[in-house]
Amino acid sequence: MTACPPNTEGESETSIIVAPDRWGEAPRRHHYCVGLMMALMTLVLSEPISLRGASYALQLIFQLLFGDQAGLPRANTGRLWIQRLGLYELIRPKEKAND
């Protein structure tokens, strides 16, 4: 069982941290859904919060909203996601400049 909340149709995009259409099934070979991954990485990359702080914040949010925090990602999991994102940015094809 994953920690992803149910995908509820008709909610506004601001009702959950990430757009509701991203809270669904986990990608192949992953335990957590895309919405949960994006929420943790957004907290770390765009806000002044540490990996441990972001993990704790998600646990607190899930406890308040859903009454359950079992199966949520820990800080080390978020670190691996951010490293994978960085690796993708390094090896992806770059756009040619018009200089």
OpenMM code with the backbone's topology and positions (N, CA, C; nanometers):
from openmm import Vec3, app, unit

residues = "MET THR ALA CYS PRO PRO ASN THR GLU GLY GLU SER GLU THR SER ILE ILE VAL ALA PRO ASP ARG TRP GLY GLU ALA PRO ARG ARG HIS HIS TYR CYS VAL GLY LEU MET MET ALA LEU MET THR LEU VAL LEU SER GLU PRO ILE SER LEU ARG GLY ALA SER TYR ALA LEU GLN LEU ILE PHE GLN LEU LEU PHE GLY ASP GLN ALA GLY LEU PRO ARG ALA ASN THR GLY ARG LEU TRP ILE GLN ARG LEU GLY LEU TYR GLU LEU ILE ARG PRO LYS GLU LYS ALA ASN ASP".split()
positions = [
    Vec3(0.0840, -0.1190, 0.0000),
    Vec3(0.0000, 0.0000, 0.0000),
    Vec3(0.0875, 0.1239, 0.0000),
    Vec3(0.0600, 0.2158, -0.0897),
    Vec3(0.1379, 0.3385, -0.0958),
    Vec3(0.0732, 0.4464, -0.0108),
    Vec3(0.1476, 0.5526, 0.0146),
    Vec3(0.0983, 0.6621, 0.0981),
    Vec3(0.0226, 0.7663, 0.0184),
    Vec3(-0.0065, 0.7410, -0.1053),
    Vec3(-0.0723, 0.8397, -0.1897),
    Vec3(-0.2196, 0.8485, -0.1558),
    Vec3(-0.2725, 0.9698, -0.1389),
    Vec3(-0.4149, 0.9839, -0.1145),
    Vec3(-0.4939, 0.9508, -0.2398),
    Vec3(-0.6228, 0.9248, -0.2255),
    Vec3(-0.7017, 0.8920, -0.3442),
    Vec3(-0.7094, 1.0102, -0.4407),
    Vec3(-0.7191, 0.9770, -0.5673),
    Vec3(-0.7312, 1.0786, -0.6712),
    Vec3(-0.8770, 1.1217, -0.6774),
    Vec3(-0.9068, 1.2402, -0.6259),
    Vec3(-1.0441, 1.2882, -0.6231),
    Vec3(-1.0641, 1.3862, -0.7368),
    Vec3(-1.1569, 1.3563, -0.8225),
    Vec3(-1.1856, 1.4421, -0.9374),
    Vec3(-1.2641, 1.5645, -0.8920),
    Vec3(-1.2467, 1.6771, -0.9609),
    Vec3(-1.3254, 1.7953, -0.9362),
    Vec3(-1.2689, 1.8897, -0.8319),
    Vec3(-1.1583, 1.8550, -0.7670),
    Vec3(-1.0997, 1.9463, -0.6697),
    Vec3(-1.0135, 2.0484, -0.7410),
    Vec3(-0.9995, 2.1635, -0.6799),
    Vec3(-0.9136, 2.2654, -0.7398),
    Vec3(-0.7684, 2.2239, -0.7217),
    Vec3(-0.6801, 2.2810, -0.8027),
    Vec3(-0.5395, 2.2436, -0.7971),
    Vec3(-0.4721, 2.2891, -0.6694),
    Vec3(-0.5302, 2.3822, -0.5965),
    Vec3(-0.4677, 2.4301, -0.4742),
    Vec3(-0.5173, 2.3578, -0.3503),
    Vec3(-0.6099, 2.2624, -0.3647),
    Vec3(-0.6643, 2.1953, -0.2479),
    Vec3(-0.5657, 2.0963, -0.1883),
    Vec3(-0.4761, 2.0435, -0.2673),
    Vec3(-0.3694, 1.9559, -0.2198),
    Vec3(-0.2396, 2.0186, -0.2678),
    Vec3(-0.1291, 1.9865, -0.2051),
    Vec3(-0.0005, 2.0499, -0.2347),
    Vec3(0.0282, 2.0500, -0.3840),
    Vec3(0.0045, 1.9391, -0.4508),
    Vec3(0.0292, 1.9249, -0.5937),
    Vec3(-0.1053, 1.8957, -0.6596),
    Vec3(-0.1177, 1.9282, -0.7860),
    Vec3(-0.2435, 1.9080, -0.8584),
    Vec3(-0.2971, 1.7666, -0.8364),
    Vec3(-0.4284, 1.7525, -0.8140),
    Vec3(-0.4863, 1.6220, -0.7827),
    Vec3(-0.4633, 1.5154, -0.8881),
    Vec3(-0.4471, 1.5534, -1.0152),
    Vec3(-0.4236, 1.4512, -1.1167),
    Vec3(-0.2869, 1.3855, -1.1023),
    Vec3(-0.1978, 1.4430, -1.0218),
    Vec3(-0.0671, 1.3829, -0.9976),
    Vec3(-0.0695, 1.2839, -0.8811),
    Vec3(-0.1789, 1.2813, -0.8041),
    Vec3(-0.1906, 1.1880, -0.6920),
    Vec3(-0.2598, 1.0631, -0.7431),
    Vec3(-0.1857, 0.9708, -0.7916),
    Vec3(-0.2445, 0.8488, -0.8444),
    Vec3(-0.1536, 0.7316, -0.8153),
    Vec3(-0.1469, 0.6449, -0.9093),
    Vec3(-0.0611, 0.5285, -0.8957),
    Vec3(0.0857, 0.5684, -0.9033),
    Vec3(0.1671, 0.4917, -0.8385),
    Vec3(0.3114, 0.5166, -0.8414),
    Vec3(0.3676, 0.4766, -0.9778),
    Vec3(0.4686, 0.5483, -1.0258),
    Vec3(0.5333, 0.5080, -1.1517),
    Vec3(0.5944, 0.3682, -1.1389),
    Vec3(0.6199, 0.3095, -1.2511),
    Vec3(0.6786, 0.1760, -1.2526),
    Vec3(0.8104, 0.1748, -1.1747),
    Vec3(0.8296, 0.0747, -1.0935),
    Vec3(0.9478, 0.0521, -1.0098),
    Vec3(0.9641, 0.1588, -0.9012),
    Vec3(0.8565, 0.2259, -0.8635),
    Vec3(0.8593, 0.3234, -0.7547),
    Vec3(0.7503, 0.2893, -0.6544),
    Vec3(0.7746, 0.3254, -0.5296),
    Vec3(0.6784, 0.2987, -0.4234),
    Vec3(0.5830, 0.4163, -0.4029),
    Vec3(0.6307, 0.5385, -0.4237),
    Vec3(0.5522, 0.6583, -0.3973),
    Vec3(0.4981, 0.7167, -0.5270),
    Vec3(0.3833, 0.7857, -0.5170),
    Vec3(0.3226, 0.8452, -0.6357),
    Vec3(0.3969, 0.9737, -0.6749),
    Vec3(0.3729, 1.0189, -0.7962),
    Vec3(0.4406, 1.1371, -0.8504),
    Vec3(0.4078, 1.2617, -0.7680),
    Vec3(0.2851, 1.2738, -0.7240),
    Vec3(0.2452, 1.3902, -0.6454),
    Vec3(0.3229, 1.4020, -0.5157),
    Vec3(0.3451, 1.2902, -0.4491),
    Vec3(0.4217, 1.2915, -0.3249),
    Vec3(0.5684, 1.3247, -0.3511),
    Vec3(0.6221, 1.2722, -0.4605),
    Vec3(0.7600, 1.3043, -0.4984),
    Vec3(0.7742, 1.4535, -0.5265),
    Vec3(0.6791, 1.5079, -0.6045),
    Vec3(0.6853, 1.6491, -0.6394),
    Vec3(0.6675, 1.7379, -0.5165),
    Vec3(0.5812, 1.6972, -0.4254),
    Vec3(0.5582, 1.7769, -0.3046),
    Vec3(0.6855, 1.7874, -0.2221),
    Vec3(0.7536, 1.6751, -0.2005),
    Vec3(0.8757, 1.6775, -0.1202),
    Vec3(0.9860, 1.7566, -0.1897),
    Vec3(1.0038, 1.7341, -0.3198),
    Vec3(1.1095, 1.8064, -0.3910),
    Vec3(1.0786, 1.9556, -0.4005),
    Vec3(0.9522, 1.9928, -0.4148),
    Vec3(0.9150, 2.1342, -0.4202),
    Vec3(0.9448, 2.2024, -0.2880),
    Vec3(0.9138, 2.1355, -0.1772),
    Vec3(0.9429, 2.1932, -0.0460),
    Vec3(1.0927, 2.2196, -0.0290),
    Vec3(1.1756, 2.1284, -0.0760),
    Vec3(1.3203, 2.1417, -0.0577),
    Vec3(1.3809, 2.2405, -0.1560),
    Vec3(1.3399, 2.2347, -0.2827),
    Vec3(1.4059, 2.3144, -0.3860),
    Vec3(1.3554, 2.4580, -0.3950),
    Vec3(1.2318, 2.4840, -0.3563),
    Vec3(1.1802, 2.6198, -0.3726),
    Vec3(1.1593, 2.6937, -0.2412),
    Vec3(1.1650, 2.6259, -0.1319),
    Vec3(1.1468, 2.6887, -0.0006),
    Vec3(1.2734, 2.6666, 0.0826),
    Vec3(1.2994, 2.7532, 0.1789),
    Vec3(1.4178, 2.7336, 0.2642),
    Vec3(1.3902, 2.6294, 0.3721),
    Vec3(1.3852, 2.5018, 0.3308),
    Vec3(1.3571, 2.3934, 0.4248),
    Vec3(1.4505, 2.2768, 0.3928),
    Vec3(1.4941, 2.2093, 0.4968),
    Vec3(1.5867, 2.0969, 0.4791),
    Vec3(1.5106, 1.9719, 0.4370),
    Vec3(1.5850, 1.8684, 0.3992),
    Vec3(1.5223, 1.7417, 0.3626),
    Vec3(1.4471, 1.6826, 0.4808),
    Vec3(1.5092, 1.6860, 0.5974),
    Vec3(1.4403, 1.6330, 0.7164),
    Vec3(1.3173, 1.7151, 0.7491),
    Vec3(1.3277, 1.8468, 0.7343),
    Vec3(1.2132, 1.9333, 0.7596),
    Vec3(1.0992, 1.9072, 0.6632),
    Vec3(1.1317, 1.8856, 0.5359),
    Vec3(1.0290, 1.8577, 0.4355),
    Vec3(0.9615, 1.7238, 0.4637),
    Vec3(1.0404, 1.6250, 0.5020),
    Vec3(0.9846, 1.4943, 0.5356),
    Vec3(0.8912, 1.5056, 0.6554),
    Vec3(0.9328, 1.5796, 0.7558),
    Vec3(0.8499, 1.5989, 0.8738),
    Vec3(0.7237, 1.6786, 0.8390),
    Vec3(0.7359, 1.7795, 0.7535),
    Vec3(0.6199, 1.8591, 0.7139),
    Vec3(0.5165, 1.7728, 0.6420),
    Vec3(0.5609, 1.6849, 0.5515),
    Vec3(0.4673, 1.5956, 0.4829),
    Vec3(0.4006, 1.5010, 0.5810),
    Vec3(0.4766, 1.4510, 0.6781),
    Vec3(0.4182, 1.3626, 0.7785),
    Vec3(0.3118, 1.4362, 0.8591),
    Vec3(0.3388, 1.5601, 0.8945),
    Vec3(0.2431, 1.6398, 0.9706),
    Vec3(0.1175, 1.6686, 0.8884),
    Vec3(0.1346, 1.7038, 0.7615),
    Vec3(0.0209, 1.7317, 0.6742),
    Vec3(-0.0661, 1.6074, 0.6583),
    Vec3(-0.0038, 1.4923, 0.6334),
    Vec3(-0.0803, 1.3698, 0.6167),
    Vec3(-0.1506, 1.3301, 0.7457),
    Vec3(-0.0862, 1.3542, 0.8593),
    Vec3(-0.1494, 1.3232, 0.9876),
    Vec3(-0.2741, 1.4096, 1.0067),
    Vec3(-0.2653, 1.5376, 0.9731),
    Vec3(-0.3791, 1.6283, 0.9898),
    Vec3(-0.4912, 1.6008, 0.8899),
    Vec3(-0.4556, 1.5767, 0.7630),
    Vec3(-0.5568, 1.5588, 0.6597),
    Vec3(-0.6173, 1.4195, 0.6554),
    Vec3(-0.5339, 1.3183, 0.6728),
    Vec3(-0.5796, 1.1815, 0.6512),
    Vec3(-0.5740, 1.0950, 0.7764),
    Vec3(-0.5132, 1.1454, 0.8846),
    Vec3(-0.5052, 1.0686, 1.0085),
    Vec3(-0.4060, 0.9550, 1.0038),
    Vec3(-0.3226, 0.9517, 0.9010),
    Vec3(-0.2259, 0.8430, 0.8881),
    Vec3(-0.0981, 0.8980, 0.8273),
    Vec3(0.0148, 0.8549, 0.8812),
    Vec3(0.1417, 0.8978, 0.8247),
    Vec3(0.2328, 0.7793, 0.7947),
    Vec3(0.1789, 0.6603, 0.7986),
    Vec3(0.2590, 0.5416, 0.7691),
    Vec3(0.2929, 0.5374, 0.6203),
    Vec3(0.4135, 0.4990, 0.5895),
    Vec3(0.4540, 0.4823, 0.4513),
    Vec3(0.4923, 0.6088, 0.3788),
    Vec3(0.5205, 0.7157, 0.4506),
    Vec3(0.5644, 0.8388, 0.3850),
    Vec3(0.7155, 0.8383, 0.3679),
    Vec3(0.7655, 0.9116, 0.2666),
    Vec3(0.9095, 0.9097, 0.2404),
    Vec3(0.9900, 0.9783, 0.3511),
    Vec3(1.1059, 0.9249, 0.3765),
    Vec3(1.1984, 0.9832, 0.4724),
    Vec3(1.2937, 1.0769, 0.3981),
    Vec3(1.3766, 1.1463, 0.4726),
    Vec3(1.4680, 1.2457, 0.4146),
    Vec3(1.5643, 1.1822, 0.3149),
    Vec3(1.6136, 1.0639, 0.3432),
    Vec3(1.7088, 0.9984, 0.2532),
    Vec3(1.6435, 0.9661, 0.1187),
    Vec3(1.5169, 0.9298, 0.1201),
    Vec3(1.4445, 0.9042, -0.0048),
    Vec3(1.4344, 1.0319, -0.0876),
    Vec3(1.4040, 1.1429, -0.0229),
    Vec3(1.3991, 1.2712, -0.0932),
    Vec3(1.5330, 1.3110, -0.1507),
    Vec3(1.6402, 1.2807, -0.0779),
    Vec3(1.7753, 1.3109, -0.1274),
    Vec3(1.8030, 1.2337, -0.2558),
    Vec3(1.7636, 1.1077, -0.2603),
    Vec3(1.7845, 1.0272, -0.3809),
    Vec3(1.7032, 1.0799, -0.4981),
    Vec3(1.5808, 1.1257, -0.4733),
    Vec3(1.4991, 1.1826, -0.5809),
    Vec3(1.5627, 1.3087, -0.6369),
    Vec3(1.6132, 1.3934, -0.5488),
    Vec3(1.6761, 1.5180, -0.5933),
    Vec3(1.8048, 1.4891, -0.6691),
    Vec3(1.8796, 1.3884, -0.6269),
    Vec3(2.0003, 1.3504, -0.7005),
    Vec3(1.9649, 1.2981, -0.8387),
    Vec3(1.8589, 1.2207, -0.8505),
    Vec3(1.8158, 1.1715, -0.9814),
    Vec3(1.7721, 1.2865, -1.0717),
    Vec3(1.7027, 1.3830, -1.0139),
    Vec3(1.6617, 1.5002, -1.0899),
    Vec3(1.7841, 1.5778, -1.1393),
    Vec3(1.8830, 1.5943, -1.0542),
    Vec3(2.0059, 1.6630, -1.0931),
    Vec3(2.0818, 1.5879, -1.2016),
    Vec3(2.0866, 1.4562, -1.1902),
    Vec3(2.1535, 1.3761, -1.2926),
    Vec3(2.0829, 1.3909, -1.4268),
    Vec3(1.9500, 1.3911, -1.4238),
    Vec3(1.8754, 1.4115, -1.5483),
    Vec3(1.9095, 1.5460, -1.6099),
    Vec3(1.9152, 1.6506, -1.5285),
    Vec3(1.9469, 1.7842, -1.5801),
    Vec3(2.0872, 1.7886, -1.6400),
    Vec3(2.1791, 1.7114, -1.5862),
    Vec3(2.3152, 1.7102, -1.6390),
    Vec3(2.3270, 1.6357, -1.7718),
    Vec3(2.2523, 1.5266, -1.7896),
    Vec3(2.2722, 1.4430, -1.9081),
    Vec3(2.1675, 1.4652, -2.0169),
    Vec3(2.0655, 1.5461, -1.9912),
    Vec3(1.9632, 1.5674, -2.0939),
    Vec3(2.0209, 1.6501, -2.2083),
    Vec3(1.9666, 1.6343, -2.3281),
    Vec3(2.0136, 1.7150, -2.4416),
    Vec3(1.9878, 1.8637, -2.4153),
    Vec3(2.0894, 1.9427, -2.4382),
    Vec3(2.0802, 2.0875, -2.4135),
    Vec3(2.0326, 2.1592, -2.5388),
    Vec3(1.9622, 2.2698, -2.5180),
    Vec3(1.9156, 2.3517, -2.6284),
    Vec3(2.0319, 2.4379, -2.6799),
    Vec3(2.0476, 2.4429, -2.8101),
    Vec3(2.1546, 2.5215, -2.8704),
    Vec3(2.1227, 2.6681, -2.8614),
    Vec3(2.2214, 2.7486, -2.8242),
    Vec3(2.2041, 2.8930, -2.8146),
    Vec3(2.2208, 2.9581, -2.9523),
    Vec3(2.1635, 3.0749, -2.9709),
    Vec3(2.1712, 3.1473, -3.0984),
    Vec3(2.2735, 3.2597, -3.0925),
    Vec3(2.3815, 3.2390, -3.0247),
    Vec3(2.4827, 3.3433, -3.0102),
    Vec3(2.5610, 3.3650, -3.1361),
] * unit.nanometer
topology = app.Topology()
chain = topology.addChain("A")
for resn in residues:
    res = topology.addResidue(resn, chain)
    for name in ("N", "CA", "C"):
        topology.addAtom(name, app.Element.getBySymbol(name[0]), res)
